[in-house]
Amino acid sequence: MIRRDVPKGLSMDTLGPSDIQAVEAKLNNLPRRQSGYQTPKELFSAAAG
């Protein structure tokens, strides 16, 4: 899933912290079918209370 935002062939070493955080935020807010179309962020919030 990371390769949707970081093209194959591009070294991950060239990414800065802000780039990594942007990809992380995008993935954590992406609904997943296997989770009833909830986002990982929603699932974590519900589990953490």
C-alpha distance matrix in Angstrom:
0.0 3.8 5.4 5.6 7.9 9.1 10.7 11.4 14.8 14.6 15.6 13.8 17.5 18.0 16.0 18.2 18.0 17.7 14.7 12.9 14.3 13.2 9.4 10.4 12.5 10.2 7.9 11.3 12.8 10.5 12.8 12.0 14.4 15.2 16.4 18.7 16.5 16.8 14.4 13.9 16.3 18.8 18.7 19.3 22.1 23.7 23.8 25.0 27.7
3.8 0.0 3.8 5.3 5.8 6.1 8.6 9.7 12.6 11.7 12.3 10.3 13.9 14.3 12.2 14.5 14.6 14.5 11.4 9.6 11.7 10.8 7.0 8.7 11.4 9.6 8.1 11.6 13.4 12.1 15.0 14.8 17.7 18.5 19.2 21.6 19.2 19.0 16.0 15.2 16.9 19.9 20.2 20.1 22.7 24.9 24.8 25.5 28.3
5.4 3.8 0.0 3.8 5.2 4.6 5.4 6.3 9.7 9.5 11.1 10.3 14.0 14.1 12.8 15.8 16.6 16.5 12.9 12.0 14.5 13.2 9.8 12.1 14.6 12.4 11.4 15.1 16.4 14.6 17.4 17.1 19.4 20.5 21.7 23.9 21.4 21.7 19.1 18.6 20.4 23.3 23.6 23.8 26.3 28.4 28.4 29.3 32.0
5.6 5.3 3.8 0.0 3.8 5.9 6.8 8.9 12.4 12.0 14.1 13.2 16.8 16.2 14.4 17.0 17.7 16.7 13.2 12.9 14.7 12.5 9.3 12.1 13.6 10.7 10.4 14.2 14.6 12.5 15.3 15.6 17.8 19.6 20.7 22.3 19.4 20.0 17.5 17.8 19.4 22.0 22.7 23.4 25.6 27.5 28.1 29.0 31.4
7.9 5.8 5.2 3.8 0.0 3.8 6.3 9.4 12.1 10.5 12.5 11.2 14.5 13.4 11.3 13.6 14.5 13.3 9.7 10.0 11.9 9.5 7.0 10.5 11.9 9.5 10.2 13.8 14.3 13.2 16.6 17.5 20.2 21.9 22.4 24.1 21.1 21.1 18.2 18.2 19.2 22.1 23.2 23.4 25.3 27.7 28.3 28.8 31.2
9.1 6.1 4.6 5.9 3.8 0.0 3.8 6.5 8.7 6.8 8.7 7.9 11.3 10.4 9.0 12.1 13.7 13.3 9.5 9.7 12.6 11.1 8.7 11.8 14.1 12.4 12.7 16.1 17.3 16.4 19.7 20.1 22.8 24.1 24.9 26.9 24.1 24.0 21.0 20.5 21.6 24.7 25.5 25.3 27.4 30.0 30.2 30.5 33.2
10.7 8.6 5.4 6.8 6.3 3.8 0.0 3.8 6.2 5.8 8.9 9.6 12.9 11.8 11.6 15.0 17.1 16.8 13.0 13.4 16.4 14.8 12.3 15.5 17.7 15.6 15.7 19.4 20.3 18.9 21.9 22.1 24.4 25.7 26.9 28.8 26.1 26.5 23.7 23.4 24.8 27.8 28.5 28.5 30.8 33.1 33.3 33.9 36.5
11.4 9.7 6.3 8.9 9.4 6.5 3.8 0.0 3.8 5.5 8.2 9.6 12.9 12.7 13.2 16.8 18.9 19.3 15.6 15.4 18.6 17.6 14.8 17.4 20.1 18.2 17.6 21.2 22.6 20.9 23.7 23.2 25.3 26.2 27.8 29.9 27.5 28.0 25.4 24.7 26.5 29.5 29.7 29.7 32.3 34.5 34.4 35.0 37.9
14.8 12.6 9.7 12.4 12.1 8.7 6.2 3.8 0.0 3.8 6.2 9.1 11.4 11.2 12.7 16.5 19.1 19.9 16.4 16.5 20.0 19.3 16.9 19.6 22.4 20.9 20.5 24.0 25.5 24.2 27.1 26.7 28.9 29.7 31.2 33.4 31.1 31.4 28.6 27.7 29.3 32.5 32.7 32.3 35.0 37.3 37.0 37.4 40.4
14.6 11.7 9.5 12.0 10.5 6.8 5.8 5.5 3.8 0.0 3.8 6.3 8.5 7.7 9.1 12.8 15.6 16.4 13.0 13.4 17.1 16.5 14.6 17.3 20.0 18.9 19.0 22.3 23.9 23.0 26.3 26.4 28.9 29.8 30.8 33.1 30.6 30.5 27.4 26.5 27.6 31.0 31.4 30.8 33.2 35.8 35.6 35.7 38.7
15.6 12.3 11.1 14.1 12.5 8.7 8.9 8.2 6.2 3.8 0.0 3.8 5.2 5.7 7.8 11.3 14.0 15.6 12.7 12.5 16.3 16.6 14.8 16.9 20.0 19.6 19.4 22.3 24.4 23.9 27.2 27.1 29.9 30.4 31.2 33.8 31.5 31.0 27.8 26.3 27.3 30.9 31.2 30.1 32.6 35.3 34.8 34.6 37.8
13.8 10.3 10.3 13.2 11.2 7.9 9.6 9.6 9.1 6.3 3.8 0.0 3.8 5.3 5.5 8.8 10.8 12.7 10.0 9.1 12.9 13.6 11.9 13.6 16.8 16.8 16.5 19.1 21.4 21.3 24.7 24.7 27.7 28.1 28.6 31.3 29.0 28.2 24.8 23.2 24.0 27.6 27.9 26.7 29.1 31.9 31.3 31.0 34.1
17.5 13.9 14.0 16.8 14.5 11.3 12.9 12.9 11.4 8.5 5.2 3.8 0.0 3.8 5.5 7.9 10.3 12.8 11.0 10.5 14.1 15.4 14.4 15.8 18.9 19.4 19.4 21.6 24.1 24.4 27.8 28.0 31.2 31.4 31.7 34.5 32.2 31.1 27.6 25.8 26.2 30.0 30.3 28.7 30.9 33.9 33.3 32.6 35.7
18.0 14.3 14.1 16.2 13.4 10.4 11.8 12.7 11.2 7.7 5.7 5.3 3.8 0.0 3.8 6.5 9.9 11.5 9.5 10.3 13.8 14.4 13.9 16.0 18.6 19.0 19.6 22.0 23.9 24.3 27.9 28.6 31.7 32.4 32.6 35.1 32.5 31.5 28.0 26.6 26.8 30.5 31.3 29.8 31.8 34.9 34.6 33.9 36.8
16.0 12.2 12.8 14.4 11.3 9.0 11.6 13.2 12.7 9.1 7.8 5.5 5.5 3.8 0.0 3.8 6.8 8.0 5.8 6.7 10.0 10.7 10.5 12.5 14.9 15.5 16.3 18.5 20.4 21.1 24.7 25.6 29.0 29.8 29.6 32.1 29.4 28.2 24.6 23.3 23.2 26.9 27.9 26.4 28.2 31.4 31.3 30.5 33.3
18.2 14.5 15.8 17.0 13.6 12.1 15.0 16.8 16.5 12.8 11.3 8.8 7.9 6.5 3.8 0.0 3.8 5.5 5.3 6.5 8.8 10.1 11.1 12.5 14.4 15.8 17.0 18.5 20.4 21.7 25.4 26.7 30.2 31.0 30.4 32.8 30.1 28.5 24.8 23.3 22.7 26.4 27.6 25.8 27.2 30.6 30.6 29.4 32.0
18.0 14.6 16.6 17.7 14.5 13.7 17.1 18.9 19.1 15.6 14.0 10.8 10.3 9.9 6.8 3.8 0.0 3.8 5.4 5.2 6.1 8.6 10.1 10.4 12.1 14.3 15.4 16.2 18.3 20.1 23.7 25.0 28.7 29.3 28.3 30.7 28.2 26.2 22.5 20.8 19.8 23.6 24.7 22.7 23.9 27.4 27.4 25.9 28.5
17.7 14.5 16.5 16.7 13.3 13.3 16.8 19.3 19.9 16.4 15.6 12.7 12.8 11.5 8.0 5.5 3.8 0.0 3.8 5.5 5.0 6.2 8.8 9.7 10.4 12.3 14.3 15.1 16.5 18.5 22.2 24.0 27.7 28.7 27.6 29.6 26.8 24.9 21.2 20.1 18.8 22.4 24.1 22.4 23.2 26.7 27.2 25.9 28.1
14.7 11.4 12.9 13.2 9.7 9.5 13.0 15.6 16.4 13.0 12.7 10.0 11.0 9.5 5.8 5.3 5.4 3.8 0.0 3.8 5.5 5.2 6.5 8.7 10.0 10.8 12.6 14.4 15.7 16.9 20.7 22.3 25.8 27.0 26.3 28.4 25.5 24.0 20.4 19.5 18.9 22.4 23.9 22.7 23.9 27.2 27.7 26.8 29.2
12.9 9.6 12.0 12.9 10.0 9.7 13.4 15.4 16.5 13.4 12.5 9.1 10.5 10.3 6.7 6.5 5.2 5.5 3.8 0.0 3.8 5.4 5.2 6.1 8.6 9.9 10.7 12.2 14.3 15.5 19.2 20.3 23.9 24.6 23.9 26.3 23.8 22.1 18.4 17.0 16.6 20.4 21.4 19.9 21.6 24.8 24.8 24.1 26.8
14.3 11.7 14.5 14.7 11.9 12.6 16.4 18.6 20.0 17.1 16.3 12.9 14.1 13.8 10.0 8.8 6.1 5.0 5.5 3.8 0.0 3.8 5.5 4.9 6.0 8.5 9.8 10.3 12.2 14.2 17.8 19.4 23.1 23.9 22.7 24.9 22.3 20.3 16.5 15.1 14.1 17.8 19.2 17.6 18.7 22.1 22.5 21.4 23.8
13.2 10.8 13.2 12.5 9.5 11.1 14.8 17.6 19.3 16.5 16.6 13.6 15.4 14.4 10.7 10.1 8.6 6.2 5.2 5.4 3.8 0.0 3.8 5.4 5.2 6.2 8.7 10.0 10.8 12.4 16.2 18.2 21.8 23.2 22.2 23.9 20.9 19.3 15.7 15.2 14.3 17.7 19.5 18.6 19.5 22.8 23.6 23.0 25.1
9.4 7.0 9.8 9.3 7.0 8.7 12.3 14.8 16.9 14.6 14.8 11.9 14.4 13.9 10.5 11.1 10.1 8.8 6.5 5.2 5.5 3.8 0.0 3.8 5.5 5.1 6.2 8.6 10.0 10.7 14.4 15.8 19.4 20.5 20.0 22.0 19.1 17.9 14.4 13.7 13.8 17.2 18.5 17.8 19.4 22.4 22.9 22.8 25.2
10.4 8.7 12.1 12.1 10.5 11.8 15.5 17.4 19.6 17.3 16.9 13.6 15.8 16.0 12.5 12.5 10.4 9.7 8.7 6.1 4.9 5.4 3.8 0.0 3.8 5.4 5.2 6.1 8.6 10.1 13.4 14.7 18.4 19.1 18.1 20.4 17.9 16.1 12.4 10.9 10.8 14.4 15.5 14.4 16.2 19.2 19.4 19.2 21.7
12.5 11.4 14.6 13.6 11.9 14.1 17.7 20.1 22.4 20.0 20.0 16.8 18.9 18.6 14.9 14.4 12.1 10.4 10.0 8.6 6.0 5.2 5.5 3.8 0.0 3.8 5.5 5.1 6.2 8.7 12.1 14.3 18.0 19.1 17.6 19.4 16.6 14.5 10.8 10.2 9.1 12.5 14.4 13.6 14.6 17.7 18.7 18.3 20.3
10.2 9.6 12.4 10.7 9.5 12.4 15.6 18.2 20.9 18.9 19.6 16.8 19.4 19.0 15.5 15.8 14.3 12.3 10.8 9.9 8.5 6.2 5.1 5.4 3.8 0.0 3.8 5.6 5.3 6.3 10.1 12.3 15.8 17.5 16.5 18.0 14.8 13.6 10.2 10.5 10.4 13.2 15.1 15.2 16.4 19.0 20.2 20.5 22.4
7.9 8.1 11.4 10.4 10.2 12.7 15.7 17.6 20.5 19.0 19.4 16.5 19.4 19.6 16.3 17.0 15.4 14.3 12.6 10.7 9.8 8.7 6.2 5.2 5.5 3.8 0.0 3.8 5.4 5.2 8.6 9.8 13.4 14.5 13.8 15.8 13.1 11.9 8.5 8.1 9.2 12.1 13.1 13.3 15.2 17.5 18.2 18.9 21.2
11.3 11.6 15.1 14.2 13.8 16.1 19.4 21.2 24.0 22.3 22.3 19.1 21.6 22.0 18.5 18.5 16.2 15.1 14.4 12.2 10.3 10.0 8.6 6.1 5.1 5.6 3.8 0.0 3.8 5.7 8.2 9.8 13.6 14.3 12.6 14.7 12.3 10.1 6.3 5.3 5.4 8.7 9.9 9.8 11.5 14.0 14.8 15.3 17.4
12.8 13.4 16.4 14.6 14.3 17.3 20.3 22.6 25.5 23.9 24.4 21.4 24.1 23.9 20.4 20.4 18.3 16.5 15.7 14.3 12.2 10.8 10.0 8.6 6.2 5.3 5.4 3.8 0.0 3.8 6.4 9.3 12.8 14.4 12.5 13.7 10.6 8.7 5.3 6.7 6.2 8.2 10.5 11.3 12.1 14.3 16.0 16.7 18.1
10.5 12.1 14.6 12.5 13.2 16.4 18.9 20.9 24.2 23.0 23.9 21.3 24.4 24.3 21.1 21.7 20.1 18.5 16.9 15.5 14.2 12.4 10.7 10.1 8.7 6.3 5.2 5.7 3.8 0.0 3.8 6.4 9.8 11.9 10.9 11.9 8.6 8.0 5.4 7.4 8.7 10.1 11.6 13.1 14.6 16.0 17.5 18.9 20.5
12.8 15.0 17.4 15.3 16.6 19.7 21.9 23.7 27.1 26.3 27.2 24.7 27.8 27.9 24.7 25.4 23.7 22.2 20.7 19.2 17.8 16.2 14.4 13.4 12.1 10.1 8.6 8.2 6.4 3.8 0.0 3.8 6.7 9.0 7.8 8.2 4.8 4.9 4.2 7.2 9.2 9.1 10.2 12.7 14.1 14.6 16.3 18.4 19.6
12.0 14.8 17.1 15.6 17.5 20.1 22.1 23.2 26.7 26.4 27.1 24.7 28.0 28.6 25.6 26.7 25.0 24.0 22.3 20.3 19.4 18.2 15.8 14.7 14.3 12.3 9.8 9.8 9.3 6.4 3.8 0.0 3.8 5.5 5.4 6.8 4.8 5.9 6.1 7.7 10.8 10.8 10.4 13.1 15.3 15.3 16.3 18.8 20.4
14.4 17.7 19.4 17.8 20.2 22.8 24.4 25.3 28.9 28.9 29.9 27.7 31.2 31.7 29.0 30.2 28.7 27.7 25.8 23.9 23.1 21.8 19.4 18.4 18.0 15.8 13.4 13.6 12.8 9.8 6.7 3.8 0.0 3.8 5.4 5.3 4.7 7.6 9.2 11.0 14.1 13.4 12.6 15.8 17.8 17.1 18.1 21.1 22.3
15.2 18.5 20.5 19.6 21.9 24.1 25.7 26.2 29.7 29.8 30.4 28.1 31.4 32.4 29.8 31.0 29.3 28.7 27.0 24.6 23.9 23.2 20.5 19.1 19.1 17.5 14.5 14.3 14.4 11.9 9.0 5.5 3.8 0.0 3.8 5.7 7.0 8.6 10.2 10.8 14.2 13.5 11.7 14.7 17.2 16.2 16.4 19.6 21.2
16.4 19.2 21.7 20.7 22.4 24.9 26.9 27.8 31.2 30.8 31.2 28.6 31.7 32.6 29.6 30.4 28.3 27.6 26.3 23.9 22.7 22.2 20.0 18.1 17.6 16.5 13.8 12.6 12.5 10.9 7.8 5.4 5.4 3.8 0.0 3.8 5.4 5.6 7.6 8.3 11.3 10.0 8.2 11.5 13.6 12.5 13.0 16.2 17.5
18.7 21.6 23.9 22.3 24.1 26.9 28.8 29.9 33.4 33.1 33.8 31.3 34.5 35.1 32.1 32.8 30.7 29.6 28.4 26.3 24.9 23.9 22.0 20.4 19.4 18.0 15.8 14.7 13.7 11.9 8.2 6.8 5.3 5.7 3.8 0.0 3.8 5.5 8.8 10.8 13.1 11.0 10.1 13.8 15.1 13.5 14.9 18.2 18.8
16.5 19.2 21.4 19.4 21.1 24.1 26.1 27.5 31.1 30.6 31.5 29.0 32.2 32.5 29.4 30.1 28.2 26.8 25.5 23.8 22.3 20.9 19.1 17.9 16.6 14.8 13.1 12.3 10.6 8.6 4.8 4.8 4.7 7.0 5.4 3.8 0.0 3.8 6.5 9.5 11.6 10.0 10.2 13.7 14.8 14.1 15.9 18.7 19.3
16.8 19.0 21.7 20.0 21.1 24.0 26.5 28.0 31.4 30.5 31.0 28.2 31.1 31.5 28.2 28.5 26.2 24.9 24.0 22.1 20.3 19.3 17.9 16.1 14.5 13.6 11.9 10.1 8.7 8.0 4.9 5.9 7.6 8.6 5.6 5.5 3.8 0.0 3.8 6.6 8.1 6.2 6.7 10.1 11.0 10.6 12.6 15.1 15.8
14.4 16.0 19.1 17.5 18.2 21.0 23.7 25.4 28.6 27.4 27.8 24.8 27.6 28.0 24.6 24.8 22.5 21.2 20.4 18.4 16.5 15.7 14.4 12.4 10.8 10.2 8.5 6.3 5.3 5.4 4.2 6.1 9.2 10.2 7.6 8.8 6.5 3.8 0.0 3.8 5.2 5.2 6.4 8.7 9.9 10.8 12.5 14.2 15.5
13.9 15.2 18.6 17.8 18.2 20.5 23.4 24.7 27.7 26.5 26.3 23.2 25.8 26.6 23.3 23.3 20.8 20.1 19.5 17.0 15.1 15.2 13.7 10.9 10.2 10.5 8.1 5.3 6.7 7.4 7.2 7.7 11.0 10.8 8.3 10.8 9.5 6.6 3.8 0.0 3.8 5.4 5.1 6.1 8.5 9.9 10.5 12.0 14.1
16.3 16.9 20.4 19.4 19.2 21.6 24.8 26.5 29.3 27.6 27.3 24.0 26.2 26.8 23.2 22.7 19.8 18.8 18.9 16.6 14.1 14.3 13.8 10.8 9.1 10.4 9.2 5.4 6.2 8.7 9.2 10.8 14.1 14.2 11.3 13.1 11.6 8.1 5.2 3.8 0.0 3.8 5.5 5.2 6.2 8.7 10.0 10.5 12.2
18.8 19.9 23.3 22.0 22.1 24.7 27.8 29.5 32.5 31.0 30.9 27.6 30.0 30.5 26.9 26.4 23.6 22.4 22.4 20.4 17.8 17.7 17.2 14.4 12.5 13.2 12.1 8.7 8.2 10.1 9.1 10.8 13.4 13.5 10.0 11.0 10.0 6.2 5.2 5.4 3.8 0.0 3.8 5.5 5.1 6.2 8.6 9.9 10.6
18.7 20.2 23.6 22.7 23.2 25.5 28.5 29.7 32.7 31.4 31.2 27.9 30.3 31.3 27.9 27.6 24.7 24.1 23.9 21.4 19.2 19.5 18.5 15.5 14.4 15.1 13.1 9.9 10.5 11.6 10.2 10.4 12.6 11.7 8.2 10.1 10.2 6.7 6.4 5.1 5.5 3.8 0.0 3.8 5.5 5.2 6.2 8.5 10.0
19.3 20.1 23.8 23.4 23.4 25.3 28.5 29.7 32.3 30.8 30.1 26.7 28.7 29.8 26.4 25.8 22.7 22.4 22.7 19.9 17.6 18.6 17.8 14.4 13.6 15.2 13.3 9.8 11.3 13.1 12.7 13.1 15.8 14.7 11.5 13.8 13.7 10.1 8.7 6.1 5.2 5.5 3.8 0.0 3.8 5.4 5.1 5.9 8.4
22.1 22.7 26.3 25.6 25.3 27.4 30.8 32.3 35.0 33.2 32.6 29.1 30.9 31.8 28.2 27.2 23.9 23.2 23.9 21.6 18.7 19.5 19.4 16.2 14.6 16.4 15.2 11.5 12.1 14.6 14.1 15.3 17.8 17.2 13.6 15.1 14.8 11.0 9.9 8.5 6.2 5.1 5.5 3.8 0.0 3.8 5.5 5.2 6.0
23.7 24.9 28.4 27.5 27.7 30.0 33.1 34.5 37.3 35.8 35.3 31.9 33.9 34.9 31.4 30.6 27.4 26.7 27.2 24.8 22.1 22.8 22.4 19.2 17.7 19.0 17.5 14.0 14.3 16.0 14.6 15.3 17.1 16.2 12.5 13.5 14.1 10.6 10.8 9.9 8.7 6.2 5.2 5.4 3.8 0.0 3.8 5.6 5.3
23.8 24.8 28.4 28.1 28.3 30.2 33.3 34.4 37.0 35.6 34.8 31.3 33.3 34.6 31.3 30.6 27.4 27.2 27.7 24.8 22.5 23.6 22.9 19.4 18.7 20.2 18.2 14.8 16.0 17.5 16.3 16.3 18.1 16.4 13.0 14.9 15.9 12.6 12.5 10.5 10.0 8.6 6.2 5.1 5.5 3.8 0.0 3.8 5.4
25.0 25.5 29.3 29.0 28.8 30.5 33.9 35.0 37.4 35.7 34.6 31.0 32.6 33.9 30.5 29.4 25.9 25.9 26.8 24.1 21.4 23.0 22.8 19.2 18.3 20.5 18.9 15.3 16.7 18.9 18.4 18.8 21.1 19.6 16.2 18.2 18.7 15.1 14.2 12.0 10.5 9.9 8.5 5.9 5.2 5.6 3.8 0.0 3.8
27.7 28.3 32.0 31.4 31.2 33.2 36.5 37.9 40.4 38.7 37.8 34.1 35.7 36.8 33.3 32.0 28.5 28.1 29.2 26.8 23.8 25.1 25.2 21.7 20.3 22.4 21.2 17.4 18.1 20.5 19.6 20.4 22.3 21.2 17.5 18.8 19.3 15.8 15.5 14.1 12.2 10.6 10.0 8.4 6.0 5.3 5.4 3.8 0.0
